[in-house]
Amino acid sequence: YGMGGRISTKGDVYSYGVLVLETLTEKSPTDSMFASGLTLPSWVSDSFPNRLRDVVAP
């Protein structure tokens, strides 16, 4: 969203969602586990709903 040069509320909503995911998972989008192109949102999405306990921090 931010890289495209367009400013919109969609970008704000996406950023807020990533912030919530960071809080729940205690992972940063720049964590080394995401270096291979995997993203925090896709990691959580791929884990939902069956492996949600593996994603959410205790």
DSSP file (Angstrom, degrees, kcal/mol; ACC not computed):
  #  RESIDUE AA STRUCTURE BP1 BP2  ACC     N-H-->O    O-->H-N    N-H-->O    O-->H-N    TCO  KAPPA ALPHA  PHI   PSI    X-CA   Y-CA   Z-CA
    1    1 A Y      >       0   0    0      0, 0.0     5,-0.6     0, 0.0     3,-0.4   0.000 360.0 360.0 360.0 -51.8    0.0    0.0    0.0
    2    2 A G  T > 5 +     0   0    0      1,-0.2     3,-1.0     2,-0.2     9,-0.0   0.819 360.0  57.8 -72.1 -29.9    2.6    2.5    1.0
    3    3 A M  T 3 5S+     0   0    0      1,-0.2    -1,-0.2     2,-0.1     0, 0.0   0.731  95.0  66.0 -74.2 -21.3    5.1    1.5   -1.7
    4    4 A G  T 3 5S-     0   0    0     -3,-0.4    -1,-0.2     2,-0.2    -2,-0.2   0.603 105.1-123.7 -77.6 -10.6    2.5    2.2   -4.5
    5    5 A G  T < 5S+     0   0    0     -3,-1.0     2,-0.5    -4,-0.3    -3,-0.1   0.390  73.0 119.6  85.8  -5.1    2.5    5.9   -3.8
    6    6 A R      < -     0   0    0     -5,-0.6     2,-0.5     2,-0.0    -1,-0.3  -0.816  52.2-150.2 -97.3 132.8   -1.2    6.1   -3.2
    7    7 A I        +     0   0    0     -2,-0.5     2,-0.3    -3,-0.1    -5,-0.1  -0.881  33.7 142.4-101.8 127.4   -2.5    7.2    0.1
    8    8 A S     >  -     0   0    0     -2,-0.5     4,-1.1     1,-0.1     3,-0.4  -0.969  63.4-105.5-154.5 168.2   -5.8    5.8    1.2
    9    9 A T  H  > S+     0   0    0     -2,-0.3     4,-2.5     1,-0.2     5,-0.2   0.759 114.9  68.3 -69.4 -23.3   -7.7    4.6    4.2
   10   10 A K  H  > S+     0   0    0      1,-0.2     4,-2.5     2,-0.2    -1,-0.2   0.900  98.7  50.2 -61.3 -39.9   -7.2    1.0    2.9
   11   11 A G  H  > S+     0   0    0     -3,-0.4     4,-2.5     2,-0.2    -1,-0.2   0.884 109.9  50.3 -64.5 -39.0   -3.5    1.4    3.6
   12   12 A D  H  X S+     0   0    0     -4,-1.1     4,-2.4     2,-0.2    -2,-0.2   0.910 110.9  48.6 -65.0 -42.5   -4.2    2.6    7.2
   13   13 A V  H  X S+     0   0    0     -4,-2.5     4,-2.2     2,-0.2    -2,-0.2   0.915 112.2  48.8 -64.4 -43.1   -6.5   -0.4    7.8
   14   14 A Y  H  X S+     0   0    0     -4,-2.5     4,-2.3     2,-0.2    -2,-0.2   0.932 111.9  48.9 -61.6 -46.2   -3.9   -2.8    6.4
   15   15 A S  H  X S+     0   0    0     -4,-2.5     4,-2.2     1,-0.2    -2,-0.2   0.889 110.4  50.7 -62.1 -40.2   -1.2   -1.2    8.6
   16   16 A Y  H  X S+     0   0    0     -4,-2.4     4,-2.3     2,-0.2    -1,-0.2   0.903 109.0  52.4 -64.1 -40.5   -3.5   -1.4   11.7
   17   17 A G  H  X S+     0   0    0     -4,-2.2     4,-2.3     2,-0.2    -2,-0.2   0.902 109.0  49.0 -61.5 -42.0   -4.1   -5.1   10.9
   18   18 A V  H  X S+     0   0    0     -4,-2.3     4,-2.6     2,-0.2    -1,-0.2   0.893 109.2  53.3 -64.7 -39.3   -0.4   -5.8   10.8
   19   19 A L  H  X S+     0   0    0     -4,-2.2     4,-2.0     2,-0.2    -2,-0.2   0.906 108.9  49.0 -61.4 -42.2    0.1   -4.0   14.1
   20   20 A V  H  X S+     0   0    0     -4,-2.3     4,-2.5     2,-0.2    -2,-0.2   0.911 110.9  50.3 -63.5 -42.3   -2.6   -6.2   15.7
   21   21 A L  H  X S+     0   0    0     -4,-2.3     4,-2.6     1,-0.2     6,-0.4   0.902 108.3  52.7 -63.2 -40.5   -0.9   -9.3   14.3
   22   22 A E  H  X S+     0   0    0     -4,-2.6     4,-1.8     1,-0.2     5,-0.4   0.908 111.2  47.6 -58.9 -41.6    2.4   -8.1   15.7
   23   23 A T  H  < S+     0   0    0     -4,-2.0    -2,-0.2     1,-0.2    -1,-0.2   0.918 116.0  42.4 -66.8 -44.5    0.8   -7.7   19.1
   24   24 A L  H  < S+     0   0    0     -4,-2.5    33,-3.0     1,-0.2    -2,-0.2   0.837 125.6  32.4 -73.3 -33.5   -0.9  -11.1   19.0
   25   25 A T  H  < S-     0   0    0     -4,-2.6    -2,-0.2    31,-0.2    -1,-0.2   0.629  92.4-134.7 -99.3 -15.0    2.0  -13.1   17.6
   26   26 A E     <  +     0   0    0     -4,-1.8     2,-0.4    -5,-0.3    -3,-0.2   0.825  65.7 125.9  57.3  33.5    5.0  -11.1   19.1
   27   27 A K        -     0   0    0     -5,-0.4    -1,-0.3    -6,-0.4    -2,-0.2  -0.917  55.2-138.2-117.8 147.0    6.6  -11.3   15.7
   28   28 A S    >   -     0   0    0     -2,-0.4     3,-2.2    -3,-0.1     6,-0.1  -0.794  21.1-123.9 -99.6 146.2    7.8   -8.4   13.6
   29   29 A P  T 3  S+     0   0    0      0, 0.0    11,-0.1     0, 0.0    -1,-0.1   0.705 115.7  54.1 -60.7 -16.4    7.2   -8.2    9.9
   30   30 A T  T 3  S+     0   0    0      9,-0.1     5,-0.0     3,-0.0     9,-0.0   0.262  79.6 133.6-100.1  11.3   11.0   -7.9    9.5
   31   31 A D  S X  S-     0   0    0     -3,-2.2     3,-2.2     1,-0.1     4,-0.1  -0.261  70.2-114.6 -58.2 148.0   11.7  -11.1   11.5
   32   32 A S  G >  S+     0   0    0      1,-0.3     3,-1.6     2,-0.2     4,-0.2   0.750 112.6  69.2 -60.4 -24.5   14.2  -13.4    9.9
   33   33 A M  G 3  S+     0   0    0      1,-0.3     3,-0.3     2,-0.1    -1,-0.3   0.684  98.1  52.3 -68.9 -14.6   11.6  -16.0    9.4
   34   34 A F  G X  S+     0   0    0     -3,-2.2     3,-1.2     1,-0.2    -1,-0.3   0.254  78.9  99.0-101.6  11.5   10.0  -13.7    6.8
   35   35 A A  T <  S+     0   0    0     -3,-1.6    -1,-0.2     1,-0.2    -2,-0.1   0.762  72.2  64.6 -69.6 -25.2   13.2  -13.2    4.8
   36   36 A S  T 3  S-     0   0    0     -3,-0.3    -1,-0.2    -4,-0.2     3,-0.1   0.317 129.7 -85.2 -84.6  10.5   12.2  -15.7    2.1
   37   37 A G  S <  S+     0   0    0     -3,-1.2     2,-0.2     1,-0.4    -2,-0.1   0.259  89.5 131.1 105.4 -12.0    9.2  -13.7    0.9
   38   38 A L        -     0   0    0     -5,-0.2    -1,-0.4     4,-0.0     2,-0.3  -0.500  44.8-149.5 -69.1 142.9    6.7  -15.0    3.5
   39   39 A T     >  -     0   0    0     -2,-0.2     4,-2.6     1,-0.1     5,-0.2  -0.802  22.5-116.0-114.8 158.8    4.8  -12.2    5.2
   40   40 A L  H  > S+     0   0    0     -2,-0.3     4,-2.2     1,-0.2     5,-0.2   0.933 115.9  48.7 -57.6 -48.6    3.4  -11.9    8.6
   41   41 A P  H  > S+     0   0    0      0, 0.0     4,-2.5     0, 0.0    -1,-0.2   0.909 113.5  46.3 -61.3 -40.0   -0.2  -11.7    7.3
   42   42 A S  H  > S+     0   0    0      2,-0.2     4,-2.7     1,-0.2    -2,-0.2   0.875 110.1  54.1 -70.5 -34.9    0.2  -14.7    5.0
   43   43 A W  H  X S+     0   0    0     -4,-2.6     4,-1.0     2,-0.2    -1,-0.2   0.931 113.3  42.2 -61.7 -45.8    1.9  -16.7    7.8
   44   44 A V  H  X S+     0   0    0     -4,-2.2     4,-0.7    -5,-0.2     3,-0.4   0.921 114.4  51.4 -66.9 -43.6   -1.1  -16.1   10.1
   45   45 A S  H >< S+     0   0    0     -4,-2.5     3,-0.9     1,-0.2    -2,-0.2   0.900 108.5  50.9 -61.1 -42.2   -3.6  -16.7    7.3
   46   46 A D  H 3< S+     0   0    0     -4,-2.7    -1,-0.2     1,-0.2    -2,-0.2   0.770 111.4  49.7 -65.9 -25.3   -2.0  -20.0    6.4
   47   47 A S  H 3X S+     0   0    0     -4,-1.0     4,-2.3    -3,-0.4    -1,-0.2   0.540  89.3 135.8 -90.1  -8.6   -2.2  -21.1   10.0
   48   48 A F  T << S-     0   0    0     -3,-0.9     2,-0.0    -4,-0.7    -4,-0.0  -0.724  70.3 -10.5 -92.7 136.1   -5.9  -20.1   10.5
   49   49 A P  T >4 S+     0   0    0      0, 0.0     3,-1.0     0, 0.0    -1,-0.2  -0.983 131.8  46.2 -98.4  -9.8   -7.9  -21.8   11.9
   50   50 A N  T 34 S+     0   0    0      1,-0.3     3,-0.2     2,-0.1    -2,-0.2   0.830 123.4  28.9 -68.9 -34.3   -6.3  -25.2   12.4
   51   51 A R  T >X S+     0   0    0     -4,-2.3     3,-1.3     1,-0.2     4,-0.7  -0.035  77.2 125.6-116.0  31.0   -2.9  -24.1   13.8
   52   52 A L  H X>  +     0   0    0     -3,-1.0     4,-2.2     1,-0.3     3,-0.9   0.831  70.0  60.3 -61.3 -33.5   -3.9  -20.8   15.4
   53   53 A R  H 34 S+     0   0    0      1,-0.3    -1,-0.3    -3,-0.2    -2,-0.1   0.771 100.2  56.9 -66.3 -24.2   -2.4  -21.8   18.8
   54   54 A D  H <4 S+     0   0    0     -3,-1.3    -1,-0.3    -7,-0.2    -2,-0.2   0.722 112.3  41.9 -75.5 -20.6    1.0  -22.1   17.1
   55   55 A V  H << S+     0   0    0     -3,-0.9     2,-0.3    -4,-0.7    -2,-0.2   0.866  96.3  79.3 -94.4 -43.9    0.7  -18.5   15.9
   56   56 A V  S  < S-     0   0    0     -4,-2.2   -31,-0.2     1,-0.1   -32,-0.1  -0.508  83.3-120.4 -75.4 130.9   -0.7  -16.6   18.9
   57   57 A A              0   0    0    -33,-3.0   -31,-0.1    -2,-0.3    -1,-0.1  -0.384 360.0 360.0 -68.7 145.0    1.9  -15.8   21.6
   58   58 A P              0   0    0      0, 0.0    -1,-0.1     0, 0.0   -33,-0.1   0.504 360.0 360.0 -69.2 360.0    1.2  -17.3   25.0
